[in-house]
Amino acid sequence: MAERPVVVPRLIERKRDGGALTAAEWRALVDGYVADRIPDYQMAALAMAVVFRGLSPDELVALTAAMRESGEQFHLADLGRPRVDKHSIGGVGDKTSLLLAPMLACLGVAVPMISGRGLGHTGGTLDKLEAIPGFDVRLSLAAARRQLERLGAVLVGQTPELVPADRKLYALRDVTGTVESIPLIAASIMSKKLAESLTGLVLDIKTGSGAFITDPAQSLVLAETMIRLGEASGCRTIALTTAMDRPLGVACGNAVEVEEAIAGLAGSGPADLMAVTIALGVEMVVAAGLTTDRADARRRVEGVIADGSARERLAQMIDAQGGDPRVVDDPRRLPGAPIVEPVAADRSGTVVEVKPRVIGHAIVVLGGGRSRADQAVDPAVGFRIPVKPGDRIDAGTPIGFIHARHPDQLPAARAALREAVVIGDVATPLPLIGHRVTVAGIEALT
């Protein structure tokens, strides 16, 4: 007997009312959406129902599997080396992927890093990479495989073959207010990662006011959710919770963040960026099985920065993907904003907050992010914000620098920077790195 076709409105209603969908129904929904038989407006309604009603554990496994199997798998088991990726759930100023991929490749780990574009108020690794003139993130799986064999790392977007369901849903969630959902975030990330034939995965779970999950307790729930999905598929999965109640590093934008990542590989990155990068790198070394000694892992990841090999590997990766490798030695070759304007503090005191969401939304207004899925991104615009919560600052000292394309963008950018940087008396920022989460449990690091 032929299987009865799904009636999408009835499934939306069931999820809206708190019911559960079967694995077969999730598979039919995902397959129908990828094949354009189910329109965006129906999938958006279903995603909103999930935001409010959540998914049962069985539903989450079923949705993740349906998304992972919506296209081809990236078969890498015969590479002859551990395969480890890192994924951040999204933040402002987060450019750690650009440092970690070449660092781990220098240590003999294959890093098939499949990344995304900006989502909501957060930046995307692909948009940063495309700020490098000529850089091609649209490699086929075969081309990505060849680069992994030669250089040990590749930084690409989702190909048409790989997890096409997530590619469509990712863009849809970005413009329909359905980003902040633990099940949808977990299914999105893990469907991509489990399609990469990984032996290990390290998750950077952002928490705080600028994260998709603002509540630190819920951030731990997300970490545990994704770890269960990973471990159930035979992928060693480790998570760190890191602060996103202020931007990471100084640069916030696309080209300015690439420049900062290059500086980090040269040993001169901002202290907070390098602390998070090194901590994630240590976990990637451990997840790869290279060592169980965390001090040894730290020496290894710091060593490839100190000897310049990670910086050289980044240049090789840029060249291999069609970009201009000269940007590594001369970041002035990156797109630059024609207007760079400082904004000064209007009073003395302590920096209490630097609100990431305000900065992220202001970057979108400048043109450095998207309010619609089909928008182009201006790689040159953004902010540099040198102040951090807890810093003492005098009136007249710059709290940030606007990188803008047009003079008429400046008033809104100034207002956003003054709203974001709050000066008062006492700051209580979150710990930069809060917890380490594994299948064995949660370890507080502060």
C-alpha positions in Angstrom: 0.0 0.0 0.0 1.4 3.5 -0.9 2.3 5.7 2.1 -0.2 8.4 2.7 1.1 11.9 1.9 1.6 14.2 4.8 -0.9 17.0 5.3 1.4 19.8 6.4 -1.2 22.0 8.1 -2.2 19.2 10.4 1.4 18.5 11.4 1.9 22.2 12.2 -1.3 22.2 14.3 -0.2 19.1 16.1 3.2 20.6 17.0 1.5 24.0 17.8 -0.7 22.2 20.3 2.2 20.4 22.0 2.1 17.0 20.2 4.9 15.0 18.7 5.6 14.1 15.1 6.9 10.7 14.1 10.3 10.0 12.5 8.5 9.2 9.2 6.7 12.6 9.4 9.9 14.5 10.1 11.5 12.7 7.2 8.6 13.5 4.9 8.7 17.2 6.0 12.4 17.5 5.4 12.4 15.7 2.1 9.4 17.7 0.9 11.0 21.0 1.9 14.2 20.2 0.1 12.3 19.2 -3.0 10.3 22.5 -2.9 7.0 20.7 -2.4 6.6 22.4 1.0 6.8 26.2 0.8 8.8 28.5 3.1 5.7 29.8 4.8 4.6 26.4 6.1 8.1 25.5 7.2 8.4 28.8 9.0 5.2 28.2 10.8 6.4 24.7 11.9 9.7 26.2 13.1 7.8 28.8 15.2 5.8 26.0 16.7 9.0 24.3 17.6 10.3 27.5 19.2 7.3 27.5 21.5 6.7 23.8 22.0 10.2 22.2 21.7 11.0 18.7 20.5 10.9 15.4 22.4 14.2 13.5 22.5 13.0 11.1 19.8 11.8 14.0 17.6 15.2 15.7 17.9 17.0 12.5 16.9 14.6 12.0 14.0 14.9 15.6 12.7 18.7 15.6 13.0 18.8 12.3 11.1 16.4 13.5 8.4 18.4 16.6 7.9 21.8 14.8 7.8 20.5 12.3 5.3 18.8 14.9 3.0 21.9 14.8 0.8 25.3 13.1 0.4 27.7 12.3 3.3 31.3 13.6 3.4 33.1 10.3 3.6 36.5 10.8 5.2 37.2 7.7 7.3 40.0 6.6 5.0 42.1 9.8 5.4 44.3 8.0 7.9 44.3 10.8 10.6 41.8 12.0 13.2 39.0 14.2 11.9 38.0 17.0 14.3 35.9 20.1 13.8 34.9 23.0 16.0 31.6 24.8 16.0 30.4 28.0 17.7 26.7 28.6 18.1 27.2 32.2 17.2 28.5 35.4 18.6 29.7 38.9 17.8 33.4 39.2 17.1 33.9 35.4 17.1 36.6 34.6 14.6 38.2 31.6 16.3 37.5 29.2 13.3 39.9 31.2 11.2 42.7 30.5 13.7 41.8 27.0 14.7 41.6 25.3 11.3 45.2 26.1 10.3 46.5 25.5 13.8 45.1 22.0 14.1 46.0 21.1 10.5 49.7 21.8 11.5 49.3 19.2 14.3 48.2 16.4 11.9 44.5 16.7 12.4 42.1 16.8 9.5 39.7 19.8 10.0 36.7 19.6 7.5 35.2 22.9 8.7 31.8 23.4 7.1 30.6 26.8 8.3 27.6 29.1 8.0 26.8 32.7 7.2 25.7 35.4 9.5 22.6 34.5 11.4 20.5 37.2 13.1 22.8 39.6 15.0 25.8 37.3 14.8 28.5 37.1 12.2 29.2 34.1 10.0 32.5 32.5 9.2 31.7 32.3 5.5 31.1 36.1 5.3 34.4 36.7 7.0 36.2 34.4 4.6 34.6 36.1 1.6 36.1 39.4 2.7 39.4 37.9 1.5 39.6 38.8 -2.2 38.9 35.8 -4.4 38.3 33.3 -1.5 35.9 30.6 -2.7 33.8 28.9 0.0 31.7 27.0 -2.6 33.9 24.0 -3.1 32.5 20.6 -4.1 32.9 17.7 -1.7 35.5 16.3 -4.0 37.5 19.5 -4.1 37.3 19.8 -0.3 38.5 16.3 0.0 41.6 17.0 -2.1 42.4 20.1 0.0 42.1 18.1 3.2 44.5 15.5 1.9 47.0 18.2 0.9 46.7 20.8 3.6 44.8 19.2 6.4 42.0 21.8 6.6 39.3 23.3 4.5 36.9 26.1 5.2 33.7 25.8 3.1 30.0 26.4 3.1 27.4 23.7 2.7 27.6 22.3 -0.8 24.4 21.5 -2.7 25.2 17.9 -2.0 25.7 18.1 1.8 22.7 18.6 4.2 20.7 20.7 1.8 17.8 20.7 4.4 19.9 22.7 6.8 21.1 25.1 4.2 17.5 26.1 3.5 16.3 26.0 7.1 19.3 28.1 8.3 18.5 30.9 5.9 14.8 30.6 6.8 15.3 30.8 10.5 17.6 33.9 10.1 14.7 35.9 8.7 11.7 34.5 10.6 12.5 35.0 14.2 13.1 31.3 14.8 16.8 31.3 15.6 16.6 31.0 19.4 15.5 27.4 19.9 17.6 24.7 21.5 16.3 21.9 19.4 16.6 23.8 16.1 20.1 24.9 17.0 21.1 21.4 18.0 19.6 19.8 14.9 21.2 22.4 12.6 24.7 22.1 14.0 24.8 18.3 14.5 23.2 17.4 11.2 26.1 19.2 9.4 28.8 17.9 11.7 27.6 14.3 11.7 27.7 14.3 7.9 31.4 15.1 8.0 32.5 11.6 9.2 34.1 13.2 12.3 36.0 11.4 15.0 35.7 14.4 17.3 33.8 17.6 17.7 34.4 20.6 20.0 31.5 23.0 20.6 31.8 26.6 21.7 28.5 27.3 23.5 28.1 31.0 23.7 26.1 32.3 26.7 25.0 35.7 27.9 23.2 38.7 26.6 24.6 38.5 23.1 24.2 34.7 22.6 21.2 33.0 21.0 20.8 31.3 24.4 21.1 34.0 26.9 20.6 32.0 30.1 23.8 30.2 31.2 21.7 27.3 32.6 20.0 26.8 29.2 23.4 27.0 27.5 24.4 23.9 29.5 21.2 22.2 28.4 22.1 22.9 24.7 25.6 21.6 25.3 24.3 18.4 26.8 21.7 18.0 24.0 24.3 18.2 21.3 26.8 16.0 23.1 24.2 13.3 23.4 23.5 13.5 19.6 27.3 13.4 18.8 28.2 10.6 21.2 25.2 8.5 20.0 26.7 8.6 16.5 30.2 7.6 17.7 31.7 11.1 17.6 33.5 12.2 20.7 31.9 15.5 21.6 33.2 18.1 24.1 31.7 21.6 24.8 33.0 24.7 26.4 30.7 27.5 27.5 32.2 30.9 26.8 31.0 34.4 27.5 29.0 36.4 24.9 27.9 39.2 27.2 30.5 41.3 25.3 32.1 40.9 21.9 35.0 38.5 21.5 38.2 40.4 20.6 38.2 44.0 19.4 37.1 43.7 15.8 33.4 43.2 14.9 32.7 43.0 11.2 34.1 40.9 8.3 37.3 42.2 6.9 38.3 43.7 10.3 37.8 40.3 11.9 40.0 38.6 9.3 42.7 41.1 10.0 42.4 40.4 13.7 42.6 36.6 13.2 45.7 37.0 11.1 47.2 39.1 14.0 46.2 36.3 16.4 48.2 33.7 14.3 51.2 36.1 14.5 50.9 36.1 18.3 49.5 39.6 18.7 45.7 38.9 19.0 43.6 40.4 21.8 43.9 38.5 25.1 40.3 37.3 25.3 40.3 36.0 21.7 43.5 34.1 22.2 42.4 32.6 25.5 39.2 31.2 24.0 41.1 30.1 20.8 43.8 28.2 22.8 41.2 26.6 25.1 39.2 25.3 22.1 42.4 24.2 20.5 43.3 22.2 23.6 40.0 20.4 23.4 40.4 19.7 19.7 43.7 18.1 20.4 42.2 16.0 23.2 39.2 15.0 21.0 41.6 14.0 18.3 43.3 11.5 20.6 46.7 13.1 20.1 47.2 13.3 23.9 45.3 13.1 27.2 47.7 15.5 28.9 46.0 18.9 28.7 49.3 20.8 29.4 50.9 19.0 26.5 47.9 19.9 24.3 48.4 23.5 25.2 52.1 23.4 24.4 51.2 22.0 21.0 48.6 24.6 20.0 50.7 27.5 21.3 53.7 26.1 19.5 52.2 26.3 16.0 51.5 30.0 16.6 55.0 30.7 18.0 56.8 29.0 15.1 54.7 30.7 12.5 53.5 27.4 10.9 49.8 28.1 11.5 50.1 31.5 9.9 51.8 30.0 6.9 49.2 27.2 6.7 46.4 29.9 6.6 48.2 31.5 3.6 48.3 28.1 1.9 44.6 27.5 2.5 43.7 31.0 1.2 45.8 30.3 -1.9 44.2 26.9 -2.4 40.7 28.3 -2.3 41.4 31.0 -4.8 42.0 33.9 -2.4 44.9 36.3 -2.2 47.4 34.8 0.2 49.2 38.2 0.4 46.6 39.4 2.9 48.4 37.4 5.5 51.5 39.5 5.2 49.7 42.7 4.2 46.2 43.0 5.6 45.8 46.3 3.8 44.8 44.2 0.8 41.5 43.4 2.6 38.5 45.6 1.9 38.8 48.8 3.9 36.0 51.2 4.8 36.4 54.7 3.4 35.3 56.2 6.7 36.8 55.3 10.1 35.5 57.5 12.9 36.3 57.3 16.6 33.6 57.7 19.2 34.7 59.1 22.6 33.4 58.4 26.1 31.3 61.2 27.4 32.1 60.5 31.0 34.7 58.8 33.1 34.1 55.6 35.0 34.1 51.8 34.6 32.9 50.1 31.5 29.9 48.1 32.8 28.7 46.5 29.6 29.5 46.2 25.9 26.2 44.9 24.5 26.9 42.4 21.7 23.4 42.4 20.3 23.4 46.2 19.8 26.7 46.0 18.0 25.6 43.0 15.9 22.4 44.7 14.8 24.3 47.9 14.0 26.6 45.9 11.7 23.6 44.7 9.8 22.4 48.4 9.5 25.8 49.3 8.2 25.5 46.6 5.6 27.8 44.0 7.1 25.0 41.5 7.8 21.6 40.6 6.5 18.0 41.3 7.3 16.9 39.2 4.3 18.4 35.9 3.2 19.2 37.3 -0.3 21.1 40.4 0.8 24.7 41.0 -0.2 27.2 41.9 2.6 29.6 44.8 2.6 32.8 43.2 3.9 34.5 46.5 4.9 32.1 47.9 7.5 31.9 47.2 11.2 33.4 48.4 14.5 36.6 48.1 16.5 35.8 48.3 20.2 38.9 48.2 22.4 37.1 48.5 25.8 36.0 45.6 27.9 33.7 45.4 31.0 35.8 46.3 34.0 38.0 48.7 32.2 38.5 52.1 33.7 38.0 54.9 31.1 38.4 58.6 31.1 36.0 61.0 29.3 37.2 61.7 25.8 38.9 58.3 25.4 37.7 56.3 22.4 35.1 53.6 23.2 35.2 52.4 19.7 35.8 53.1 16.0 33.1 53.0 13.3 34.1 51.6 9.9 31.4 52.9 7.5 30.8 53.1 3.8 28.7 56.3 3.7 28.6 59.5 5.9 24.8 59.1 6.4 25.5 55.8 8.2 27.4 57.5 11.0 24.6 58.9 13.2 23.0 55.5 13.7 26.4 53.9 14.2 27.4 56.5 16.8 24.1 56.0 18.6 24.5 52.2 18.6 28.1 52.4 20.0 27.0 54.7 22.8 24.1 52.5 23.6 26.3 49.4 23.6 29.1 50.7 25.8 27.6 51.4 29.2 29.8 53.4 31.6 29.0 53.3 35.3 30.6 52.1 38.5 30.7 48.3 38.9 31.0 45.6 36.2 30.0 42.0 36.7 30.9 40.2 33.4 30.5 36.5 33.0 33.6 34.3 33.2 35.3 34.2 29.8 35.3 30.3 29.9 32.7 29.0 32.3 32.3 25.2 31.9 33.7 22.1 30.2 30.9 19.6 29.3 31.4 16.0 28.2 29.3 12.9 28.2 30.7 12.3 31.8 29.2 15.6 33.1 29.7 19.3 33.7 32.9 20.7 35.1 32.9 24.3 36.3 36.2 26.0 35.3 35.8 29.1 37.4 
